């Protein structure tokens, strides 16, 4: 277990959120909060509604019932662009990168919301536009150094092994300088060494940048080592919420993972 982090007041509050697709209930009256500087895990068996919950937080899905409050502002509907502008960035369960573009160019796309110059200024590339692009590239190079991917910065993403592609996706999210980072199964498909590297980077992002993190992960060893608190979903419903030790000892959680009827 990692050393206890100093966390602050809740920055994200999910209250009574329900989400349905036709007759299928993906989430049912889910409520929890995320504190400043916390690493908050969402776990549960396949089909529990974990990714749906992230999609509600960053505006991909709009719940039929309930609200999401971020830094004191409650909302029922928001789009991903607005969420990104508010400082919420995410990675995806299935890698969403531009495979034909280089690592550098993929990460540069994470700086789009930081661009202030017009399209015409960028096309001419003089004065303010030139200064701005140089500053954007400097920020991207800092992220590349931080995640130790200098050696592949000019390589097309599609040529990289899976573990490095996941790291590039994290880099693109970090390039947006988020205050809240949503990670959807960042270690899926990785070997042990790649998982160890990703764990180290997630901890460094939290500690060095002060970024609040919400994490979905199936590897329970990773969850228990990284997280301050864990919320457990099962069939779209809240099953448990507490510290890793409290969740690990919860019989309802044990039953859900063992497939016991409840």
PyMOL commands that set and color helices and strands:
alter all, ss='L'
color gray80, all
select helices_A, chain A and resi 50-57+80-85+103-114+119-124+128-146+150-152+157-159+162-175+192-209+220-226+244-248+251-258
alter helices_A, ss='H'
color red, helices_A
select strands_A, chain A and resi 10-21+24-35+39-43+65-70+73-75+88-90+180-184+212-216+229-234+237-242
alter strands_A, ss='S'
color yellow, strands_A
deselect
rebuild
show_as cartoon
